Amino acid sequence: MEHGGPDLRLSGVLDRVNLKRAIEQLPEGYKEMFILHDVEGYEHHEIAKILGCSSGNSKSQLYKARLRLREVLQEALRSSAREKRQSTRKSPLSERQDHEFECANA
């Protein structure tokens, strides 16, 4: 591991946590479809039998679930980036005080 570089293991854990939270936010039908297909690996015809729906419905619900999941994850990333910027940004008051300190010492 490179010193000062990103910790990829930690990053992977955070990605999994964000994904789990995003999945939990899906409507129940989307969540069920996503888990059956993308997590557990069932085919659409198998999901149709399990849930008593058509393969076309299975495909449609999975498509909508993925779209919603993408939206939730993108919002989480934007929110995280916004928080990071705000935490590293100095307030205008502290910048002014720093400037005044520099001027007084000059």
C-alpha positions in Angstrom: 0.0 0.0 0.0 1.3 3.4 -0.9 1.7 5.9 1.9 -0.6 8.9 1.5 -2.6 7.1 -1.3 -6.2 6.0 -1.1 -6.9 2.9 1.0 -8.7 0.7 -1.6 -9.9 -1.8 1.0 -11.6 1.0 3.0 -13.0 2.5 -0.2 -14.4 -0.9 -1.1 -16.1 -1.3 2.3 -17.6 2.2 2.0 -18.9 1.4 -1.5 -20.5 -1.8 -0.2 -22.1 0.2 2.7 -23.4 2.8 0.3 -24.8 0.1 -2.0 -26.5 -1.7 0.9 -28.1 1.6 2.1 -29.2 2.4 -1.5 -30.8 -1.1 -1.9 -32.6 -0.6 1.4 -34.2 2.6 0.0 -35.6 0.8 -3.0 -39.4 0.1 -3.1 -40.0 -3.4 -2.0 -40.8 -4.8 -5.5 -37.7 -3.3 -7.0 -35.5 -4.4 -4.1 -36.8 -8.0 -4.4 -36.2 -8.0 -8.1 -32.7 -6.6 -7.8 -31.7 -9.0 -5.1 -33.1 -12.1 -6.9 -31.4 -11.2 -10.2 -28.2 -9.2 -9.5 -27.3 -10.6 -6.0 -28.6 -14.2 -6.0 -28.2 -14.7 -9.8 -31.6 -16.0 -10.8 -32.6 -15.7 -14.5 -35.7 -13.7 -15.5 -37.7 -16.9 -16.3 -36.9 -18.2 -12.8 -37.9 -14.9 -11.1 -41.1 -15.0 -13.1 -42.0 -18.4 -11.7 -41.0 -17.4 -8.1 -43.0 -14.2 -8.1 -45.8 -15.3 -10.4 -45.2 -12.6 -13.0 -44.1 -12.6 -16.6 -40.4 -12.5 -17.7 -41.1 -9.2 -19.3 -42.4 -7.8 -16.0 -39.2 -9.2 -14.3 -37.0 -7.4 -16.9 -39.0 -4.1 -16.6 -38.9 -4.1 -12.8 -35.1 -4.9 -12.8 -34.5 -2.0 -15.2 -36.5 0.4 -13.0 -34.7 -0.9 -9.9 -31.3 -0.3 -11.4 -32.3 3.2 -12.5 -33.5 4.1 -9.0 -30.5 2.6 -7.4 -28.2 4.7 -9.7 -30.1 7.8 -8.7 -29.8 7.0 -5.0 -26.1 6.3 -5.3 -25.4 9.4 -7.4 -27.1 11.5 -4.8 -25.1 9.9 -2.0 -21.9 10.7 -3.9 -22.9 14.3 -4.5 -23.8 14.6 -0.8 -20.5 13.1 0.3 -18.6 15.4 -2.0 -20.5 18.4 -0.7 -19.8 17.5 2.9 -16.1 17.0 2.1 -15.9 20.4 0.5 -17.7 22.1 3.4 -15.5 20.4 6.0 -12.2 21.5 4.2 -13.4 25.0 3.4 -12.4 27.8 5.7 -15.1 30.1 6.9 -14.7 33.7 5.6 -14.2 34.9 9.2 -11.2 32.6 9.8 -9.7 33.6 6.5 -10.1 37.3 7.4 -8.5 36.7 10.9 -5.6 34.8 9.2 -5.0 37.8 6.8 -5.2 40.2 9.7 -2.6 38.1 11.6 -0.3 38.1 8.6 -0.7 41.9 8.2 0.1 42.6 11.9 3.2 40.5 11.7 4.5 42.1 8.6 
